[in-house]
Amino acid sequence: MAKILEATNRLFKNIFVCKNCQSKMRAEPQKILRGKVRCRKCGKKAFRPIKRK
């Protein structure tokens, strides 16, 4: 895992993964929770946070 704060933020902050097609998107967590964000590839609204190694 990246130990530099800037690198950690770039890799993990506000990045979510679609549960259907596993494409990554950057969005605010509040928008994800409210269901305002759709996946670019499949159009679903189900996202999970990106896994940290």
PyMOL Python script that loads the backbone (N, CA, C, O; Angstrom):
from pymol import cmd

cmd.read_pdbstr("""\
ATOM      1  N   MET A   1       0.838  -1.179   0.000  1.00  0.00           N
ATOM      2  CA  MET A   1       0.000   0.000   0.000  1.00  0.00           C
ATOM      3  C   MET A   1       0.881   1.240   0.000  1.00  0.00           C
ATOM      4  O   MET A   1       1.966   1.252   0.581  1.00  0.00           O
ATOM      5  N   ALA A   2       0.405   2.258  -0.648  1.00  0.00           N
ATOM      6  CA  ALA A   2       1.171   3.493  -0.737  1.00  0.00           C
ATOM      7  C   ALA A   2       1.269   4.160   0.633  1.00  0.00           C
ATOM      8  O   ALA A   2       0.279   4.260   1.359  1.00  0.00           O
ATOM      9  N   LYS A   3       2.460   4.610   0.973  1.00  0.00           N
ATOM     10  CA  LYS A   3       2.665   5.216   2.282  1.00  0.00           C
ATOM     11  C   LYS A   3       2.603   6.734   2.219  1.00  0.00           C
ATOM     12  O   LYS A   3       2.499   7.386   3.258  1.00  0.00           O
ATOM     13  N   ILE A   4       2.663   7.298   1.053  1.00  0.00           N
ATOM     14  CA  ILE A   4       2.583   8.746   0.904  1.00  0.00           C
ATOM     15  C   ILE A   4       1.109   9.139   0.865  1.00  0.00           C
ATOM     16  O   ILE A   4       0.312   8.536   0.146  1.00  0.00           O
ATOM     17  N   LEU A   5       0.762  10.146   1.640  1.00  0.00           N
ATOM     18  CA  LEU A   5      -0.640  10.549   1.772  1.00  0.00           C
ATOM     19  C   LEU A   5      -1.261  10.948   0.432  1.00  0.00           C
ATOM     20  O   LEU A   5      -2.401  10.584   0.143  1.00  0.00           O
ATOM     21  N   GLU A   6      -0.521  11.688  -0.379  1.00  0.00           N
ATOM     22  CA  GLU A   6      -1.057  12.127  -1.676  1.00  0.00           C
ATOM     23  C   GLU A   6      -1.339  10.942  -2.595  1.00  0.00           C
ATOM     24  O   GLU A   6      -2.349  10.913  -3.298  1.00  0.00           O
ATOM     25  N   ALA A   7      -0.437   9.968  -2.578  1.00  0.00           N
ATOM     26  CA  ALA A   7      -0.631   8.785  -3.419  1.00  0.00           C
ATOM     27  C   ALA A   7      -1.810   7.955  -2.930  1.00  0.00           C
ATOM     28  O   ALA A   7      -2.574   7.427  -3.739  1.00  0.00           O
ATOM     29  N   THR A   8      -1.963   7.835  -1.621  1.00  0.00           N
ATOM     30  CA  THR A   8      -3.087   7.090  -1.063  1.00  0.00           C
ATOM     31  C   THR A   8      -4.411   7.741  -1.432  1.00  0.00           C
ATOM     32  O   THR A   8      -5.364   7.055  -1.801  1.00  0.00           O
ATOM     33  N   ASN A   9      -4.469   9.056  -1.335  1.00  0.00           N
ATOM     34  CA  ASN A   9      -5.691   9.770  -1.711  1.00  0.00           C
ATOM     35  C   ASN A   9      -6.012   9.587  -3.182  1.00  0.00           C
ATOM     36  O   ASN A   9      -7.171   9.390  -3.547  1.00  0.00           O
ATOM     37  N   ARG A  10      -5.000   9.652  -4.025  1.00  0.00           N
ATOM     38  CA  ARG A  10      -5.223   9.504  -5.466  1.00  0.00           C
ATOM     39  C   ARG A  10      -5.732   8.107  -5.816  1.00  0.00           C
ATOM     40  O   ARG A  10      -6.580   7.956  -6.695  1.00  0.00           O
ATOM     41  N   LEU A  11      -5.220   7.093  -5.134  1.00  0.00           N
ATOM     42  CA  LEU A  11      -5.580   5.717  -5.465  1.00  0.00           C
ATOM     43  C   LEU A  11      -6.907   5.267  -4.861  1.00  0.00           C
ATOM     44  O   LEU A  11      -7.606   4.445  -5.455  1.00  0.00           O
ATOM     45  N   PHE A  12      -7.267   5.797  -3.682  1.00  0.00           N
ATOM     46  CA  PHE A  12      -8.408   5.231  -2.965  1.00  0.00           C
ATOM     47  C   PHE A  12      -9.522   6.205  -2.622  1.00  0.00           C
ATOM     48  O   PHE A  12     -10.639   5.766  -2.349  1.00  0.00           O
ATOM     49  N   LYS A  13      -9.268   7.504  -2.625  1.00  0.00           N
ATOM     50  CA  LYS A  13     -10.284   8.449  -2.166  1.00  0.00           C
ATOM     51  C   LYS A  13     -11.351   8.656  -3.240  1.00  0.00           C
ATOM     52  O   LYS A  13     -11.036   8.955  -4.392  1.00  0.00           O
ATOM     53  N   ASN A  14     -12.603   8.495  -2.853  1.00  0.00           N
ATOM     54  CA  ASN A  14     -13.767   8.723  -3.717  1.00  0.00           C
ATOM     55  C   ASN A  14     -13.799   7.813  -4.942  1.00  0.00           C
ATOM     56  O   ASN A  14     -14.367   8.192  -5.966  1.00  0.00           O
ATOM     57  N   ILE A  15     -13.210   6.632  -4.863  1.00  0.00           N
ATOM     58  CA  ILE A  15     -13.254   5.691  -5.982  1.00  0.00           C
ATOM     59  C   ILE A  15     -14.132   4.511  -5.581  1.00  0.00           C
ATOM     60  O   ILE A  15     -13.945   3.907  -4.525  1.00  0.00           O
ATOM     61  N   PHE A  16     -15.081   4.201  -6.434  1.00  0.00           N
ATOM     62  CA  PHE A  16     -16.018   3.112  -6.188  1.00  0.00           C
ATOM     63  C   PHE A  16     -16.026   2.178  -7.388  1.00  0.00           C
ATOM     64  O   PHE A  16     -15.691   2.579  -8.503  1.00  0.00           O
ATOM     65  N   VAL A  17     -16.416   0.916  -7.148  1.00  0.00           N
ATOM     66  CA  VAL A  17     -16.425  -0.119  -8.173  1.00  0.00           C
ATOM     67  C   VAL A  17     -17.855  -0.597  -8.364  1.00  0.00           C
ATOM     68  O   VAL A  17     -18.567  -0.850  -7.392  1.00  0.00           O
ATOM     69  N   CYS A  18     -18.271  -0.718  -9.609  1.00  0.00           N
ATOM     70  CA  CYS A  18     -19.607  -1.218  -9.921  1.00  0.00           C
ATOM     71  C   CYS A  18     -19.694  -2.692  -9.525  1.00  0.00           C
ATOM     72  O   CYS A  18     -18.791  -3.472  -9.826  1.00  0.00           O
ATOM     73  N   LYS A  19     -20.761  -3.064  -8.864  1.00  0.00           N
ATOM     74  CA  LYS A  19     -20.924  -4.455  -8.430  1.00  0.00           C
ATOM     75  C   LYS A  19     -21.297  -5.370  -9.592  1.00  0.00           C
ATOM     76  O   LYS A  19     -21.164  -6.589  -9.481  1.00  0.00           O
ATOM     77  N   ASN A  20     -21.754  -4.809 -10.686  1.00  0.00           N
ATOM     78  CA  ASN A  20     -22.166  -5.620 -11.826  1.00  0.00           C
ATOM     79  C   ASN A  20     -21.019  -5.853 -12.811  1.00  0.00           C
ATOM     80  O   ASN A  20     -20.737  -6.994 -13.175  1.00  0.00           O
ATOM     81  N   CYS A  21     -20.357  -4.773 -13.242  1.00  0.00           N
ATOM     82  CA  CYS A  21     -19.349  -4.914 -14.296  1.00  0.00           C
ATOM     83  C   CYS A  21     -17.925  -4.611 -13.827  1.00  0.00           C
ATOM     84  O   CYS A  21     -16.994  -4.678 -14.629  1.00  0.00           O
ATOM     85  N   GLN A  22     -17.737  -4.283 -12.556  1.00  0.00           N
ATOM     86  CA  GLN A  22     -16.432  -4.022 -11.954  1.00  0.00           C
ATOM     87  C   GLN A  22     -15.668  -2.859 -12.591  1.00  0.00           C
ATOM     88  O   GLN A  22     -14.437  -2.857 -12.571  1.00  0.00           O
ATOM     89  N   SER A  23     -16.356  -1.886 -13.146  1.00  0.00           N
ATOM     90  CA  SER A  23     -15.674  -0.701 -13.647  1.00  0.00           C
ATOM     91  C   SER A  23     -15.536   0.307 -12.512  1.00  0.00           C
ATOM     92  O   SER A  23     -16.392   0.388 -11.632  1.00  0.00           O
ATOM     93  N   LYS A  24     -14.442   1.077 -12.543  1.00  0.00           N
ATOM     94  CA  LYS A  24     -14.158   2.023 -11.472  1.00  0.00           C
ATOM     95  C   LYS A  24     -14.683   3.406 -11.844  1.00  0.00           C
ATOM     96  O   LYS A  24     -14.618   3.827 -12.999  1.00  0.00           O
ATOM     97  N   MET A  25     -15.204   4.100 -10.833  1.00  0.00           N
ATOM     98  CA  MET A  25     -15.689   5.466 -11.006  1.00  0.00           C
ATOM     99  C   MET A  25     -15.261   6.299  -9.818  1.00  0.00           C
ATOM    100  O   MET A  25     -15.167   5.798  -8.698  1.00  0.00           O
ATOM    101  N   ARG A  26     -15.004   7.567 -10.064  1.00  0.00           N
ATOM    102  CA  ARG A  26     -14.718   8.496  -8.982  1.00  0.00           C
ATOM    103  C   ARG A  26     -15.954   9.347  -8.757  1.00  0.00           C
ATOM    104  O   ARG A  26     -16.446  10.005  -9.674  1.00  0.00           O
ATOM    105  N   ALA A  27     -16.453   9.328  -7.523  1.00  0.00           N
ATOM    106  CA  ALA A  27     -17.646  10.096  -7.170  1.00  0.00           C
ATOM    107  C   ALA A  27     -17.644  10.356  -5.675  1.00  0.00           C
ATOM    108  O   ALA A  27     -16.931   9.692  -4.923  1.00  0.00           O
ATOM    109  N   GLU A  28     -18.439  11.317  -5.247  1.00  0.00           N
ATOM    110  CA  GLU A  28     -18.547  11.626  -3.830  1.00  0.00           C
ATOM    111  C   GLU A  28     -19.365  10.531  -3.137  1.00  0.00           C
ATOM    112  O   GLU A  28     -20.348  10.045  -3.696  1.00  0.00           O
ATOM    113  N   PRO A  29     -18.961  10.142  -1.921  1.00  0.00           N
ATOM    114  CA  PRO A  29     -19.669   9.067  -1.216  1.00  0.00           C
ATOM    115  C   PRO A  29     -21.143   9.378  -0.951  1.00  0.00           C
ATOM    116  O   PRO A  29     -21.974   8.471  -0.976  1.00  0.00           O
ATOM    117  N   GLN A  30     -21.477  10.635  -0.700  1.00  0.00           N
ATOM    118  CA  GLN A  30     -22.874  10.991  -0.438  1.00  0.00           C
ATOM    119  C   GLN A  30     -23.741  10.753  -1.673  1.00  0.00           C
ATOM    120  O   GLN A  30     -24.888  10.323  -1.548  1.00  0.00           O
ATOM    121  N   LYS A  31     -23.207  11.028  -2.857  1.00  0.00           N
ATOM    122  CA  LYS A  31     -23.967  10.780  -4.084  1.00  0.00           C
ATOM    123  C   LYS A  31     -24.160   9.285  -4.310  1.00  0.00           C
ATOM    124  O   LYS A  31     -25.213   8.859  -4.784  1.00  0.00           O
ATOM    125  N   ILE A  32     -23.153   8.492  -3.972  1.00  0.00           N
ATOM    126  CA  ILE A  32     -23.266   7.038  -4.104  1.00  0.00           C
ATOM    127  C   ILE A  32     -24.358   6.516  -3.176  1.00  0.00           C
ATOM    128  O   ILE A  32     -25.185   5.700  -3.583  1.00  0.00           O
ATOM    129  N   LEU A  33     -24.362   6.990  -1.921  1.00  0.00           N
ATOM    130  CA  LEU A  33     -25.352   6.524  -0.948  1.00  0.00           C
ATOM    131  C   LEU A  33     -26.772   6.930  -1.324  1.00  0.00           C
ATOM    132  O   LEU A  33     -27.716   6.184  -1.065  1.00  0.00           O
ATOM    133  N   ARG A  34     -26.931   8.084  -1.921  1.00  0.00           N
ATOM    134  CA  ARG A  34     -28.265   8.543  -2.329  1.00  0.00           C
ATOM    135  C   ARG A  34     -28.736   7.907  -3.633  1.00  0.00           C
ATOM    136  O   ARG A  34     -29.910   8.030  -3.985  1.00  0.00           O
ATOM    137  N   GLY A  35     -27.842   7.227  -4.360  1.00  0.00           N
ATOM    138  CA  GLY A  35     -28.214   6.579  -5.612  1.00  0.00           C
ATOM    139  C   GLY A  35     -28.275   7.526  -6.786  1.00  0.00           C
ATOM    140  O   GLY A  35     -29.017   7.277  -7.736  1.00  0.00           O
ATOM    141  N   LYS A  36     -27.511   8.610  -6.750  1.00  0.00           N
ATOM    142  CA  LYS A  36     -27.540   9.604  -7.824  1.00  0.00           C
ATOM    143  C   LYS A  36     -26.536   9.297  -8.931  1.00  0.00           C
ATOM    144  O   LYS A  36     -26.542   9.955  -9.971  1.00  0.00           O
ATOM    145  N   VAL A  37     -25.674   8.302  -8.714  1.00  0.00           N
ATOM    146  CA  VAL A  37     -24.612   7.999  -9.674  1.00  0.00           C
ATOM    147  C   VAL A  37     -24.927   6.688 -10.375  1.00  0.00           C
ATOM    148  O   VAL A  37     -25.280   5.697  -9.737  1.00  0.00           O
ATOM    149  N   ARG A  38     -24.795   6.696 -11.695  1.00  0.00           N
ATOM    150  CA  ARG A  38     -24.988   5.483 -12.499  1.00  0.00           C
ATOM    151  C   ARG A  38     -23.660   5.059 -13.112  1.00  0.00           C
ATOM    152  O   ARG A  38     -22.786   5.890 -13.358  1.00  0.00           O
ATOM    153  N   CYS A  39     -23.521   3.787 -13.351  1.00  0.00           N
ATOM    154  CA  CYS A  39     -22.321   3.251 -13.983  1.00  0.00           C
ATOM    155  C   CYS A  39     -22.284   3.679 -15.454  1.00  0.00           C
ATOM    156  O   CYS A  39     -23.312   3.713 -16.130  1.00  0.00           O
ATOM    157  N   ARG A  40     -21.102   3.997 -15.927  1.00  0.00           N
ATOM    158  CA  ARG A  40     -20.952   4.412 -17.332  1.00  0.00           C
ATOM    159  C   ARG A  40     -21.170   3.251 -18.302  1.00  0.00           C
ATOM    160  O   ARG A  40     -21.700   3.439 -19.397  1.00  0.00           O
ATOM    161  N   LYS A  41     -20.757   2.052 -17.890  1.00  0.00           N
ATOM    162  CA  LYS A  41     -20.828   0.904 -18.793  1.00  0.00           C
ATOM    163  C   LYS A  41     -22.192   0.227 -18.796  1.00  0.00           C
ATOM    164  O   LYS A  41     -22.769  -0.012 -19.857  1.00  0.00           O
ATOM    165  N   CYS A  42     -22.714  -0.085 -17.591  1.00  0.00           N
ATOM    166  CA  CYS A  42     -23.929  -0.911 -17.541  1.00  0.00           C
ATOM    167  C   CYS A  42     -25.167  -0.154 -17.070  1.00  0.00           C
ATOM    168  O   CYS A  42     -26.283  -0.644 -17.243  1.00  0.00           O
ATOM    169  N   GLY A  43     -24.999   1.027 -16.480  1.00  0.00           N
ATOM    170  CA  GLY A  43     -26.149   1.827 -16.077  1.00  0.00           C
ATOM    171  C   GLY A  43     -26.740   1.493 -14.722  1.00  0.00           C
ATOM    172  O   GLY A  43     -27.768   2.059 -14.350  1.00  0.00           O
ATOM    173  N   LYS A  44     -26.123   0.589 -13.970  1.00  0.00           N
ATOM    174  CA  LYS A  44     -26.639   0.222 -12.646  1.00  0.00           C
ATOM    175  C   LYS A  44     -26.209   1.252 -11.603  1.00  0.00           C
ATOM    176  O   LYS A  44     -25.328   2.076 -11.850  1.00  0.00           O
ATOM    177  N   LYS A  45     -26.845   1.189 -10.434  1.00  0.00           N
ATOM    178  CA  LYS A  45     -26.550   2.124  -9.359  1.00  0.00           C
ATOM    179  C   LYS A  45     -25.909   1.447  -8.155  1.00  0.00           C
ATOM    180  O   LYS A  45     -25.814   2.064  -7.094  1.00  0.00           O
ATOM    181  N   ALA A  46     -25.470   0.207  -8.283  1.00  0.00           N
ATOM    182  CA  ALA A  46     -24.892  -0.546  -7.172  1.00  0.00           C
ATOM    183  C   ALA A  46     -23.368  -0.415  -7.208  1.00  0.00           C
ATOM    184  O   ALA A  46     -22.719  -0.872  -8.149  1.00  0.00           O
ATOM    185  N   PHE A  47     -22.807   0.212  -6.175  1.00  0.00           N
ATOM    186  CA  PHE A  47     -21.364   0.409  -6.092  1.00  0.00           C
ATOM    187  C   PHE A  47     -20.854  -0.055  -4.742  1.00  0.00           C
ATOM    188  O   PHE A  47     -21.604  -0.127  -3.768  1.00  0.00           O
ATOM    189  N   ARG A  48     -19.562  -0.369  -4.699  1.00  0.00           N
ATOM    190  CA  ARG A  48     -18.873  -0.688  -3.458  1.00  0.00           C
ATOM    191  C   ARG A  48     -17.561   0.099  -3.452  1.00  0.00           C
ATOM    192  O   ARG A  48     -17.057   0.471  -4.511  1.00  0.00           O
ATOM    193  N   PRO A  49     -17.008   0.352  -2.263  1.00  0.00           N
ATOM    194  CA  PRO A  49     -15.700   1.023  -2.212  1.00  0.00           C
ATOM    195  C   PRO A  49     -14.611   0.128  -2.799  1.00  0.00           C
ATOM    196  O   PRO A  49     -14.727  -1.097  -2.772  1.00  0.00           O
ATOM    197  N   ILE A  50     -13.572   0.734  -3.319  1.00  0.00           N
ATOM    198  CA  ILE A  50     -12.455  -0.031  -3.858  1.00  0.00           C
ATOM    199  C   ILE A  50     -11.702  -0.695  -2.712  1.00  0.00           C
ATOM    200  O   ILE A  50     -11.562  -0.104  -1.642  1.00  0.00           O
ATOM    201  N   LYS A  51     -11.213  -1.920  -2.924  1.00  0.00           N
ATOM    202  CA  LYS A  51     -10.510  -2.647  -1.875  1.00  0.00           C
ATOM    203  C   LYS A  51      -9.077  -2.127  -1.753  1.00  0.00           C
ATOM    204  O   LYS A  51      -8.401  -1.886  -2.753  1.00  0.00           O
ATOM    205  N   ARG A  52      -8.632  -1.960  -0.515  1.00  0.00           N
ATOM    206  CA  ARG A  52      -7.257  -1.542  -0.259  1.00  0.00           C
ATOM    207  C   ARG A  52      -6.416  -2.781  -0.040  1.00  0.00           C
ATOM    208  O   ARG A  52      -6.846  -3.738   0.604  1.00  0.00           O
ATOM    209  N   LYS A  53      -5.225  -2.749  -0.579  1.00  0.00           N
ATOM    210  CA  LYS A  53      -4.351  -3.914  -0.489  1.00  0.00           C
ATOM    211  C   LYS A  53      -3.586  -3.917   0.800  1.00  0.00           C
ATOM    212  O   LYS A  53      -2.797  -4.829   1.048  1.00  0.00           O
TER     213      LYS A  53
END
""", "prot")
cmd.dss("prot")
cmd.show_as("cartoon", "prot")
cmd.util.cbc("prot")
cmd.orient("prot")
